[in-house]
Amino acid sequence: MLLAINANNTNVKFALHDGDRLAGEWRIRTEPGRTADEYVAWLDHLMTLAGLAKGDVDASIIATVVPQALFHLRLLCRDHFGSEPLVLGEPGVELGIGVLVDRPAEVGADRLANAVGGHLTYPGALIIVDFGTATTLDVVDTAGNFVGGVIAAGINLSLEALHMTTASLPRIAIDPPARAIGKDTRAAMQAGIFWGHVGLVEGLVARIEAELGTPATVISTGGLAPLFVGATPVIRHHDPEITMRGLVAIHRHNRRFPR
């Protein structure tokens, strides 16, 4: 089985794939100093509960935007699963798509996996909106190439900034409001943050499509994406597995065309 690992700024997601079948998936909060031993003690317990064992793993792949976490995740794969992992962004690891930007090495591994996973499933040009610590819009052309995108502050970062840089505004949790006109401070903040973020996405999608010269299918993913399901007709699909599906495809591509 393939162990696919996606480490982002908020969580590390582990998924175990038996061919095209998802055998199990688990998340843990990202802590860059977490050791391989800590990971395996937690992961081995959850795998056992799912009727799985460490010995079931015979391959691994890692995508991370947290460089400090890579050392321990690589050790996890090597020492505890007996597998030398493929690491997105390292020399010789092929994506199977073009990365048509000025500095390909600077593109986050999760964004590239999103592009691969999206092109596998949806035809035509794509805009993949990943709602996480940052909100990113990844643009894929009709041939499946990653052609760039947008990085904006995520909704929780915006909430925290509003609280930290103002004297009288409280810290609040996001709760999608029904109305744009708030009748008290908390409701006004909720409306500004939530509907402001919806407007951000709608405006950026319109600008991206104008630059592409063609309509694009818009897909949402990421930990905060469920907040926005149904909030705007711009988003056509919600696909929480797009990143991991991309990682599986990248591993399969590299196994077919080894370094």
TORGUSE-985183 format. One line per 10 residues: number of its first residue (from 0); for each residue x, y, z of C-alpha. Coordinates in pm, whole numbers. Example, Ala and Ser with C-alpha at 12.3 -4.5 7.8 and 13.67 -1.06 7.14 Angstrom:
2
0 = 1230,-450,780 ~ 1367,-106,714
# end
This chain:
259
0 = 0,0,0 ~ 102,361,-58 ~ 132,600,236 ~ 65,953,108 ~ 154,1242,340 ~ 54,1605,294 ~ 197,1843,554 ~ 52,2193,543 ~ 69,2481,787 ~ -223,2360,999
10 = -241,1980,974 ~ -46,1681,849 ~ -272,1441,662 ~ -183,1074,618 ~ -371,853,370 ~ -316,487,298 ~ -408,375,-55 ~ -445,19,-179 ~ -439,84,-552 ~ -731,318,-613
20 = -899,226,-285 ~ -862,456,15 ~ -786,223,305 ~ -764,491,575 ~ -684,854,643 ~ -585,1046,955 ~ -485,1401,1053 ~ -267,1550,1324 ~ -190,1915,1398 ~ 130,2037,1236
30 = 417,2079,1480 ~ 750,2114,1296 ~ 946,1959,1583 ~ 729,1647,1613 ~ 961,1346,1583 ~ 928,1034,1369 ~ 878,830,1687 ~ 590,1053,1795 ~ 429,1025,1454 ~ 451,645,1446
40 = 320,597,1801 ~ 9,792,1705 ~ -29,655,1352 ~ 35,291,1441 ~ -247,302,1697 ~ -495,448,1448 ~ -393,203,1177 ~ -445,-87,1418 ~ -796,40,1498 ~ -867,36,1124
50 = -740,-322,1090 ~ -417,-214,920 ~ -52,-272,1006 ~ 279,-95,938 ~ 384,-392,728 ~ 104,-313,481 ~ 299,-7,364 ~ 544,-70,80 ~ 573,281,-71 ~ 542,644,37
60 = 523,998,-96 ~ 548,1332,87 ~ 429,1682,-1 ~ 510,1951,252 ~ 507,2329,272 ~ 671,2310,617 ~ 1042,2247,552 ~ 1117,2181,920 ~ 874,1886,920 ~ 1034,1706,625
70 = 1327,1557,816 ~ 1105,1376,1066 ~ 849,1268,804 ~ 1126,1122,590 ~ 1260,935,895 ~ 909,808,965 ~ 890,652,620 ~ 1245,515,625 ~ 1277,387,981 ~ 923,282,1066
80 = 773,186,730 ~ 1087,66,551 ~ 1017,290,252 ~ 1229,559,88 ~ 970,830,15 ~ 929,1032,-299 ~ 931,1400,-200 ~ 761,1654,-424 ~ 1002,1925,-529 ~ 1316,1712,-508
90 = 1526,1654,-822 ~ 1402,1374,-1043 ~ 1047,1362,-909 ~ 823,1410,-1213 ~ 471,1549,-1186 ~ 339,1439,-1523 ~ 226,1797,-1597 ~ 400,2119,-1696 ~ 464,2393,-1440 ~ 448,2707,-1652
100 = 562,2971,-1405 ~ 877,3179,-1369 ~ 1016,2991,-1066 ~ 869,2638,-1051 ~ 1075,2548,-741 ~ 886,2812,-538 ~ 540,2662,-597 ~ 399,2486,-291 ~ 393,2107,-321 ~ 27,2091,-223
110 = -66,2331,-503 ~ 108,2112,-760 ~ -64,1802,-622 ~ -396,1989,-648 ~ -329,2059,-1015 ~ -253,1693,-1086 ~ -550,1566,-887 ~ -784,1816,-1048 ~ -680,1743,-1405 ~ -736,1371,-1347
120 = -1101,1427,-1261 ~ -1230,1741,-1431 ~ -1202,1832,-1800 ~ -1099,2171,-1930 ~ -949,2470,-1753 ~ -966,2463,-1373 ~ -943,2700,-1077 ~ -883,2508,-755 ~ -965,2716,-446 ~ -785,2576,-141
130 = -926,2721,182 ~ -658,2673,446 ~ -420,2889,647 ~ -388,3080,322 ~ -655,3084,54 ~ -496,2986,-275 ~ -642,2977,-623 ~ -447,2739,-847 ~ -499,2771,-1221 ~ -477,2471,-1454
140 = -504,2511,-1831 ~ -696,2279,-2064 ~ -383,2065,-2118 ~ -344,2008,-1744 ~ -50,2242,-1690 ~ -17,2448,-1372 ~ -1,2806,-1500 ~ 6,3006,-1176 ~ -245,3144,-934 ~ -321,3360,-635
150 = -222,3347,-267 ~ -435,3543,-19 ~ -468,3550,359 ~ -697,3273,482 ~ -1018,3346,666 ~ -876,3260,1011 ~ -570,3478,952 ~ -803,3763,858 ~ -1006,3713,1176 ~ -696,3708,1393
160 = -552,4020,1227 ~ -880,4205,1282 ~ -873,4120,1651 ~ -501,4179,1709 ~ -472,4516,1535 ~ -785,4682,1672 ~ -848,4795,2027 ~ -1211,4700,2072 ~ -1297,4419,1830 ~ -1327,4076,1995
170 = -1175,3748,1885 ~ -1453,3546,1720 ~ -1494,3210,1551 ~ -1627,3216,1199 ~ -1995,3131,1166 ~ -2138,3196,818 ~ -2407,3465,856 ~ -2729,3469,656 ~ -2716,3846,606 ~ -2453,4091,491
180 = -2584,4367,720 ~ -2474,4300,1076 ~ -2690,4435,1358 ~ -2414,4424,1620 ~ -2035,4422,1625 ~ -1998,4043,1621 ~ -2250,4002,1336 ~ -2082,4281,1140 ~ -1743,4110,1179 ~ -1888,3776,1074
190 = -2045,3932,767 ~ -1733,4122,671 ~ -1501,3825,706 ~ -1727,3560,551 ~ -1898,3752,271 ~ -1580,3949,211 ~ -1400,3620,151 ~ -1676,3502,-82 ~ -1643,3830,-272 ~ -1267,3783,-288
200 = -1309,3442,-450 ~ -1581,3557,-690 ~ -1380,3861,-800 ~ -1057,3665,-848 ~ -1232,3390,-1044 ~ -1378,3651,-1280 ~ -1036,3812,-1332 ~ -862,3477,-1385 ~ -1119,3365,-1642 ~ -1081,3696,-1825
210 = -703,3647,-1841 ~ -737,3283,-1949 ~ -988,3379,-2217 ~ -1209,3081,-2129 ~ -1447,2975,-1854 ~ -1297,2746,-1590 ~ -1445,2485,-1358 ~ -1400,2604,-999 ~ -1333,2342,-731 ~ -1303,2399,-357
220 = -1085,2200,-121 ~ -897,2246,207 ~ -988,2232,574 ~ -1212,2541,572 ~ -1381,2471,238 ~ -1699,2320,395 ~ -1782,2668,528 ~ -1825,2788,170 ~ -2024,2499,21 ~ -2338,2654,-126
230 = -2227,3010,-48 ~ -2156,3103,-410 ~ -2256,2956,-747 ~ -1903,3024,-870 ~ -1778,2710,-692 ~ -1901,2411,-894 ~ -1755,2121,-694 ~ -1625,2053,-344 ~ -1346,1792,-353 ~ -1168,1727,-22
240 = -953,1445,-170 ~ -803,1634,-463 ~ -457,1679,-307 ~ -415,1317,-199 ~ -546,1193,-532 ~ -278,1403,-697 ~ -9,1252,-474 ~ -119,899,-563 ~ -107,987,-935 ~ 238,1144,-903
250 = 372,836,-726 ~ 221,612,-993 ~ 374,827,-1268 ~ 721,807,-1112 ~ 693,433,-1064 ~ 604,398,-1432 ~ 889,627,-1537 ~ 1154,572,-1265 ~ 1444,807,-1211
# end
